[in-house]
Amino acid sequence: MIRGNHESRQITMVYGFYDECLRKYGDAEVWKMCCEVFDYLSIGAVVEGQYSSSVGSKVSTSVSSPPSPAPICTAFTSTSTSTSSFSSTSTFPSFSPSAISSPETPHTPTTTISNIDEGVDFAKNGAVFCIHGGLSPDVSTIDQIMLMDRKQEVPHEGGMCDLLWSDPEESITNWSISPRGAGYLFGESQVNQFLHMNNFSSIARAHQLVMEGYKEMFGGKLVTVWSAPNYCYRCGNVASVLCLDLALDKEYKVFEASNDDEDEDEADEERSRRARLVRKPAVEYFI
C-alpha cells in the first residue's frame, strides 16, 4: 500500500474523514492515529518480474533461485534516521478550506535531465513504477525517493508533494503548472526520461477518475487505474484492478459497483453529507 494525496491531515479534514471519526467515535483520537499511520506509508513501489534487481539499480540482473509465485514488489522506505512524526496527543492546528485553498506558488524546478529521444525502446517486461500521482521535476531517480523523509504531513511543494499530486497530460511537452494548485502537469517526454533513467518499462498511477476504470497513455508507458466504482455514489463509473503476472504482462479486471441493498443507507448518508457541504466554496487544491 502506498500513500496518496488524500492520506494527509489537511485533506481528511476537508473531505469528511475527520468528521466521520468524530461522529462514530466521539473524539479525534482515532483520526490522529490514522494520520500517524499515513505518515509511515511508502511513497511508491517498484513491481519487478521473475528476474529482477534491487531497487535503485539501473541494470537488471538475473537471479538463480526458483521464480517466486508472484511478481516482486519493493516499496520505497526512507533511509533517513529521522524519527519525527506527529504525536497522537499533540495539539493539531486548525485548518479551514479558505486557509488552505491558496497554497504557495509551485516551486521552480531545481533538477533537470537531458532530453531522451522519443524513439527510445523500453523493455516490454521491465519493472513497473507505482506512484499515486505522477512525476516531479525535482526527482529523476528512485534513489532520490528513497532518501526522502516521508514521515511528515504531505507538503505543499517539493518532490514528495509532486509525486502525490502531479498528473499526466497528452498535449504538453514540458513541465506545466497544475490547475490543482500543487504538483505539475507532465507529458510523454518527461515519462520517457524517467523510464530511461531508472530502467523501467511503465508507470502505474491513480489520482484521476477514469470512467472506464483505467486509461493507458503514451503508448502504454503510463496507465491510470481507478478502483472506486460509482465514485461518491453518483459518478456512475466502473472501476478496475491492474494485475501483473511473472512476466509483468498486464491484465485489467473491470468491475461495477455493488447493488446490495445494505449499501443504500450508507449511500444516502453520504449524499446527505455532501449536500450539507454544497454551500462551502470549492477547493480546487484538494480535488
C-alpha positions, 0 to 999 in steps of 0.5 A, a space after each residue: 500500500 502506498 500513500 496518496 494525496 488524500 492520506 494527509 491531515 489537511 485533506 481528511 479534514 476537508 473531505 469528511 474523514 475527520 468528521 466521520 471519526 468524530 461522529 462514530 467515535 466521539 473524539 479525534 483520537 482515532 483520526 490522529 492515529 490514522 494520520 500517524 499511520 499515513 505518515 509511515 506509508 511508502 511513497 511508491 513501489 517498484 513491481 519487478 518480474 521473475 528476474 529482477 534487481 534491487 531497487 535503485 539499480 539501473 541494470 537488471 540482473 538475473 537471479 538463480 533461485 526458483 521464480 517466486 509465485 508472484 511478481 516482486 514488489 519493493 516499496 520505497 522506505 526512507 533511509 533517513 534516521 529521522 524519527 519525527 512524526 506527529 504525536 497522537 496527543 499533540 495539539 493539531 492546528 486548525 485548518 479551514 478550506 479558505 486557509 488552505 485553498 491558496 497554497 504557495 506558488 509551485 516551486 521552480 524546478 531545481 533538477 533537470 535531465 537531458 532530453 531522451 529521444 522519443 524513439 527510445 525502446 523500453 523493455 516490454 517486461 521491465 519493472 513497473 513504477 507505482 506512484 499515486 500521482 505522477 512525476 516531479 521535476 525535482 526527482 529523476 531517480 528512485 534513489 532520490 525517493 528513497 532518501 526522502 523523509 516521508 514521515 511528515 504531513 504531505 507538503 505543499 511543494 517539493 518532490 514528495 508533494 509532486 509525486 502525490 499530486 502531479 498528473 499526466 497530460 497528452 498535449 504538453 511537452 514540458 513541465 506545466 503548472 497544475 490547475 490543482 494548485 500543487 504538483 505539475 502537469 507532465 507529458 510523454 517526454 518527461 515519462 520517457 526520461 524517467 523510464 530511461 533513467 531508472 530502467 523501467 518499462 511503465 508507470 502505474 498511477 491513480 489520482 484521476 477518475 477514469 470512467 472506464 476504470 483505467 486509461 493507458 497513455 503514451 503508448 502504454 508507458 503510463 496507465 491510470 487505474 481507478 478502483 472506486 466504482 460509482 465514485 461518491 455514489 453518483 459518478 456512475 463509473 466502473 472501476 478496475 484492478 491492474 494485475 501483473 503476472 511473472 512476466 509483468 504482462 498486464 491484465 485489467 479486471 473491470 468491475 461495477 459497483 455493488 447493488 446490495 441493498 445494505 449499501 443504500 443507507 450508507 449511500 444516502 448518508 453520504 449524499 446527505 453529507 455532501 449536500 450539507 457541504 454544497 454551500 462551502 466554496 470549492 477547493 480546487 487544491 484538494 480535488 
